[in-house]
Amino acid sequence: MGQFSYLQRSTYVRLKELSPIRSNAMQLENRPQVDQKSLVRDCGVGSYRSDGMKLYDSVRAPNPRRVRIFLAAKGIDVPRVMVDLVSFEHRSDEFTKLNPLRRTPTLELDDGTVITESVAISRYFEELYPEPPLFGRTPLEKATIEMWNRRVELGFMTEVQMVFRHGHPGMATHEIPQVLEWAEANKPKLMASLRLINDRLGEVPFIAGETYSIADITLLCAVDFMKPTKIKVPEDHTHLWRWYKEVNARPSAKA
Ligand SMILES: N[C@@H](CCC(=O)N[C@@H](CS)C(=O)NCC(=O)O)C(=O)O
């Protein structure tokens, strides 16, 4: 497998160790071609390993975590390259060539194709490995999961991120311009979204209904990302707490 051997479960290398980064089709010509469909089955039941792709991942960041949890819930192991957002590795020329938006997660397939956006990456794996379904089975389930995933991501999760990115002094070099008023403006929005989510979880076990889905993964990552904003989930949001304990206890939540 060229420069690196990705034979162990949860193997990762750091971006700076990947030199020169192989990020375009020309540079990829000499790489071994691995059929994406021939992803090898790992030793565990329902567990898979892909030797032919790389997931560019970062610690403590909510979006890469969404993909890690999604993969863990399906038992898929993808070799990872750790990109340090604090030291701006994602703004290096090498990473910018790979993903001009300079964001993680980023998935590079063996033929050099790049997929970005947590949901797009997750959907790709859902298509390759439909079980267990995390985007729904029936047309109604699929629509409902899509609806809640978008509500959580575009509403609550974005509000949490705005409070963090525009309010935290450590983010001043990431979020330019940093607008403190925008952080403040998002605090009541965040609390209102959280109330609606709590109400919803009083009616159904999981945010999109009867089954665990990608929408729960998005919600878990967003709730956990409230920690650096120093805003707490109110104690009286008992439905949300019930849900949180349940989804947070799943092994994939540790990914
Ligand atoms: N919509 C994208 C968002 C990706 C994103 O914003 N990633 C953050 C980490 S959570 C990032 O790379 N930030 C780099 C920066 O802010 O400069 C997704 O769903 O993947």
The ligand as a MOL file (V3000), in Angstrom:
LIG
                    3D

  0  0  0     0  0            999 V3000
M  V30 BEGIN CTAB
M  V30 COUNTS 20 19 0 0 0
M  V30 BEGIN ATOM
M  V30 1 N -20.4370 21.5270 6.5730 0
M  V30 2 C -19.1750 20.9000 6.8320 0
M  V30 3 C -18.4670 21.6890 7.9380 0
M  V30 4 C -17.0220 21.2650 8.1090 0
M  V30 5 C -16.3390 22.1360 9.1440 0
M  V30 6 O -16.6950 23.3090 9.3720 0
M  V30 7 N -15.3230 21.5660 9.7970 0
M  V30 8 C -14.6080 22.3050 10.8000 0
M  V30 9 C -14.2850 21.3550 11.9510 0
M  V30 10 S -15.7740 20.9540 12.8460 0
M  V30 11 C -13.3160 22.8430 10.2160 0
M  V30 12 O -12.6760 22.1870 9.4290 0
M  V30 13 N -12.9210 24.0610 10.6180 0
M  V30 14 C -11.7370 24.6770 10.1550 0
M  V30 15 C -11.7670 26.1750 10.3510 0
M  V30 16 O -12.6810 26.6690 10.9730 0
M  V30 17 O -10.8580 26.8440 9.8750 0
M  V30 18 C -19.3800 19.4300 7.2070 0
M  V30 19 O -20.5190 19.0650 7.5400 0
M  V30 20 O -18.4610 18.6300 7.1330 0
M  V30 END ATOM
M  V30 BEGIN BOND
M  V30 1 1 1 2
M  V30 2 1 2 3
M  V30 3 1 2 18
M  V30 4 1 3 4
M  V30 5 1 4 5
M  V30 6 2 5 6
M  V30 7 1 5 7
M  V30 8 1 7 8
M  V30 9 1 8 9
M  V30 10 1 8 11
M  V30 11 1 9 10
M  V30 12 2 11 12
M  V30 13 1 11 13
M  V30 14 1 13 14
M  V30 15 1 14 15
M  V30 16 2 15 16
M  V30 17 1 15 17
M  V30 18 2 18 19
M  V30 19 1 18 20
M  V30 END BOND
M  V30 END CTAB
M  END
